[in-house]
Amino acid sequence: PHYREIKCPVAILAGDIDPIAYPDIHARAIAKQLPHATLTVLPGIGHMVHDSATDEVVRAIDKVAAEAR
């Protein structure tokens, strides 16, 4: 119930073919609740985004870190 109170930048990365945490149900829903969130849905990626799209994950971390400064 307190997601809207989070003030720091948040990056949400989801795979569009994730069979466990469906992006339309999970990632998009949480992104709508977080006022400072960016959502990136990666095509052709499943549940293990950090294994399958490492470069995108690193870029998202770098961007969030820069925004938090």
C-alpha positions in Angstrom: 0.0 0.0 0.0 3.0 2.3 0.3 4.5 2.0 -3.1 3.4 5.6 -4.1 5.5 6.9 -1.2 8.8 5.7 -2.8 10.6 8.8 -3.9 13.8 7.4 -5.4 14.1 6.5 -9.1 13.2 2.9 -9.9 13.9 0.9 -13.1 11.7 -2.0 -13.9 12.8 -4.4 -16.5 10.7 -7.3 -17.7 10.8 -9.8 -20.5 7.8 -9.9 -22.8 7.8 -13.7 -22.8 8.2 -14.2 -19.1 6.0 -17.2 -18.2 6.3 -16.6 -14.4 5.8 -12.8 -13.8 3.7 -11.7 -16.7 4.7 -8.1 -17.7 1.1 -7.0 -18.3 0.1 -8.2 -14.9 3.1 -7.6 -12.7 5.6 -5.1 -14.2 3.1 -2.7 -15.7 1.0 -2.8 -12.5 3.9 -1.9 -10.2 5.2 0.8 -12.6 1.8 2.5 -12.4 2.1 2.6 -8.6 5.7 4.0 -8.5 5.8 7.7 -9.3 9.5 7.7 -10.3 9.6 4.4 -12.2 10.6 3.6 -15.7 9.4 0.4 -17.3 11.3 -1.4 -20.0 9.8 -4.5 -21.5 12.4 -6.4 -23.4 11.3 -8.4 -26.5 12.1 -12.1 -26.7 13.3 -12.2 -23.0 11.9 -14.5 -20.4 12.0 -14.6 -16.6 15.8 -14.2 -16.0 16.3 -10.7 -17.4 19.6 -10.3 -15.6 21.0 -13.4 -17.4 19.5 -12.7 -20.8 19.8 -8.9 -21.1 22.8 -8.1 -18.9 23.7 -5.0 -20.8 20.2 -3.5 -20.5 20.2 -4.3 -16.8 23.6 -2.5 -16.3 22.4 0.5 -18.3 19.2 0.7 -16.1 21.3 0.5 -12.9 23.6 3.2 -14.2 20.7 5.5 -15.2 18.9 5.1 -11.8 22.2 5.7 -10.0 22.8 8.9 -11.9 19.2 10.1 -11.3 19.5 9.4 -7.6 22.5 11.7 -7.3 
